[in-house]
Amino acid sequence: MDARTRRVVGWVIAIVGAVVAIVGGLADQIGLGGEGPDEFGGKQVAALVVGIVLVGVGLAVALWRPRRAEPT
């Protein structure tokens, strides 16, 4: 995989993670929460954690630069 493709894939992963985290955090307000309007349930916590992890992985993939081999 070349550097440009890796960056694009990383940014897509990060954006998907941000969307998952936002939906998980705002599930009650947008009508997806099932525990009640003022309760932050286990599924919301799981979605928030998964989203944050995806953002981190995506940024790591997008911004990671391999070391260049030093000439010998």
C-alpha positions as CSV (number, residue, x, y, z in Angstrom):
1,M,0.0,0.0,0.0
2,D,1.5,3.3,-1.0
3,A,1.7,6.3,1.4
4,R,-1.2,8.2,-0.2
5,T,-3.6,5.3,0.0
6,R,-2.6,4.6,3.6
7,R,-3.3,8.2,4.5
8,V,-6.7,8.2,2.9
9,V,-7.6,4.9,4.6
10,G,-6.4,6.3,7.9
11,W,-8.5,9.4,7.6
12,V,-11.6,7.3,6.6
13,I,-11.1,5.1,9.7
14,A,-10.8,8.2,11.9
15,I,-13.9,9.8,10.4
16,V,-15.9,6.6,10.9
17,G,-14.7,6.4,14.5
18,A,-15.8,10.0,15.1
19,V,-19.2,9.3,13.7
20,V,-19.6,6.2,15.9
21,A,-18.5,8.1,19.0
22,I,-20.8,11.0,18.3
23,V,-23.8,8.8,17.6
24,G,-23.0,6.8,20.8
25,G,-22.7,9.9,22.9
26,L,-25.8,11.5,21.5
27,A,-28.0,8.4,21.1
28,D,-30.6,9.6,23.6
29,Q,-30.9,13.0,22.0
30,I,-31.4,11.6,18.5
31,G,-33.8,8.9,19.6
32,L,-31.6,5.8,19.5
33,G,-31.1,5.3,23.3
34,G,-33.1,2.5,24.9
35,E,-32.5,3.0,28.6
36,G,-34.3,6.3,28.9
37,P,-33.8,9.9,27.9
38,D,-31.5,10.7,30.8
39,E,-29.5,7.5,31.2
40,F,-26.2,6.7,29.6
41,G,-26.4,3.0,28.9
42,G,-23.8,0.3,28.4
43,K,-24.3,0.2,24.6
44,Q,-23.6,4.0,24.5
45,V,-20.4,3.6,26.5
46,A,-19.3,0.8,24.2
47,A,-20.0,2.8,21.1
48,L,-18.2,5.8,22.6
49,V,-15.1,3.7,23.5
50,V,-15.1,1.9,20.1
51,G,-15.4,5.3,18.3
52,I,-12.5,6.8,20.2
53,V,-10.3,3.8,19.6
54,L,-11.1,4.0,15.9
55,V,-10.2,7.6,15.8
56,G,-6.9,6.8,17.4
57,V,-6.1,4.0,15.1
58,G,-7.2,6.0,12.0
59,L,-5.0,8.9,13.0
60,A,-2.1,6.6,13.7
61,V,-2.4,5.0,10.3
62,A,-2.9,8.4,8.5
63,L,0.0,10.2,10.2
64,W,2.5,7.4,10.7
65,R,5.6,7.8,8.6
66,P,7.9,4.8,8.2
67,R,11.6,5.4,8.9
68,R,13.7,5.8,5.9
69,A,16.6,3.4,5.6
70,E,19.9,5.0,6.2
71,P,22.5,4.6,3.5
72,T,25.3,2.3,4.5
